[in-house]
Amino acid sequence: MSLFRKSPPPRPALQRLVPRPWDPPQTEFPGVVPISTLQFDRTEQTAIAITGMSAFSNGFEIFVTRLIRPDAPGFDEDPVPGAPRGLLAERQNFQISLRLSDGRLVTSGRPHGDAEPSGPILVPRGGGGTSHYLLLRWWAWPLPPSGPLEFACQLGTGETRVGIDAQLILDAAQRSVRVWPEHEC
């Protein structure tokens, strides 16, 4: 036996993460919510819109796209060289919120740890893009009640609202595909 040929060490077993009831399902394909682009107001330099949604049995995902004019400085550049960094931060930061038909307001934020949330949540789920295009995903839990569902986007000091009938999300949730239902929470 050669001294230079050693068997690799055994791999540790992967830790199976048990999803919490308010997390997106890991054993399910979503139903697609049939919406058109829901564009929030745009400024001279930037535009933001909801460009898609998908629904699961316990919540829904919102896809938000942000564009910057091609001839303007991108997300990774100072809009005005030498200007205070706050100007760049103002161009990049925006907040999404929901108003449910029962009047509850759900504001985007960070996950709340392991404790079950006391009410509906809206949390970022990642995204990516280029210097002039950004696609972000947001998770909303639980499914909304029937009726009007309003989305608000705050960019700088302005706020714009768009809305849909929540039944579109509820119907799409019924079309989600549970691949391994025996492994659900």
N, C-alpha and C positions, 0 to 999 in steps of 0.2 A: 504494500500500500504506500502510495506517495505521500510525503509530508506536505506537499503543496495542494493536494486535493482534499478539501474538507467539506463535509456536508454543511449546507447553510443551516443556521439555527432555525428551529421551528418558529413559525409565525404565531404571534399571540392571537387568540380568538378575538374577533371583532365584538365590541360591546354593542348589543342591540339596544337602540334607543327606543323606548316606548313613548309614542307620541301622546301629548296631552290632548284632552278633548277640544281645546281651542286652537290647536295647531292644524296646519293643512294636512289632510290625509296623505299617507305614504303608500297606500294600497288602492289608489283610485285615480282614474283619469277624469279631468273635469268636463262638464258640459259647457259648450261655448255660448256666451250670451250674445244674442243677435242685435248688436247696436251699430250705429254709424259713429264716426268720429265725433266726440263731444268736445268742441274747441272752447277753451276759456279765452277771454280777451287776450289780444297780443299787444306787445309794445313795439316800438320802432326796431328793437334789437332781438327780441325773443318771443316765442310762441309756445304755449303749453296746451296739451289736449289729452283726454282719455282716449286711447286708441284701441282698447280692447278690454274685455272682461271674460273671466271663466268662473264657473260655479262648481263647488263641491257639495257634498252632503251636509257639511257643517259650516260653510262660509264661502267667501268668494274672493277672487284676485282681480285687482285693477291694474291695468297697464297704462302708465302715464309717459308720454313722449314730450320731450322739450327740445326745441330747435333754436339755434342762434343763426342770424343772418350770415350767409356765406362770406360777405365782405366785412363782417365785424370780427373783433377779437373773439377767440373761442373760450371755452370754459377754463382752459389752462393758461390763459394770457391775461395780463392786466388790460382792462378796457382803455385806460388812459395811462401810458407809461409815466411813472412817477406819482400817480394819484394814490391817495390813501388806500390801503388794502381793503377797507370796508366797502369800497365801491365794487370790487370783485366779489366779495362775499354777498353783497346785496343782489347781484345778478344771479348768483348760484342758488341761494336759499329760497325755497318756497315751501308752503305747507298745504296739505290736502286735508279736508275734513268732510264728514258726511252728516246730513240731517235726515234722520229716519222719520217715517210717517207718523210715529207716535210722539215726535217732538224732541227725542234725544239727539244730542250733538256728539259726534265721535270725532276727536281730533287725532291726527297722526302723531305717533310718538314711538318710543322704544318699547320692546317687550317688557313685561312686568315680572320677570323672573318665573319661578315655579308655582307661585300661588295663583289659583284660578282668578281671573279678572272679575271684578265686581259688576262689570257691564261690558258693552260692546267695545271691541278694540279695532284699531287700524294701525298696522305696523309695517315698516319697510321690509322688503324681502330681497333686496339686491337689484342689480341692473348693470348696465354698461353702455358704452357708446364711443363716440369720437369727440374731437374738440368742439364740434358744432351740432352733435346729435346725441341725445341721452334718452335711454329707455329705462324706466324704473318700474318695479313691481311692488304692490302694496297688498297685504292680506287683511281682510275684514272678517271678523267673527262676532257673532253668529250670522246666519242668514238674516236678511232684513225682514221686518214685517211687511205685509202687503200694503200697497199704496204708493204715494210719490216718494222717491228717493232723490235727494238733492246732494250734489257734490259741489264743494267750494274750493277754490284755489286762491291762496293769498301769496302774492309776489310783491315784495317791497311793501308799499302802503296800500296797494289796490287789492280788491277781492272780486272774483267773478264766480257766478253760480251757473250750473247746468243740471239738468235732471232727467230721470227716466222713471218708468213705472217699475217698481221692485218686482212685479210679477215676472218680468223677463228673467231676472236672476233666479227666482224660485223655480220657474219652469226649467231653466238650464240645469239647476241642481238635480232635478228629477232625471235628467238625461246623463248625469255623471255615471261613469262605469266603475263599479267596485270590482276590482280584479281578484282580490283575495279577501272576501268578507269575513272569513273565519279568523283573520289576523287583525281585525279592527279593534279599537279600544272598547 
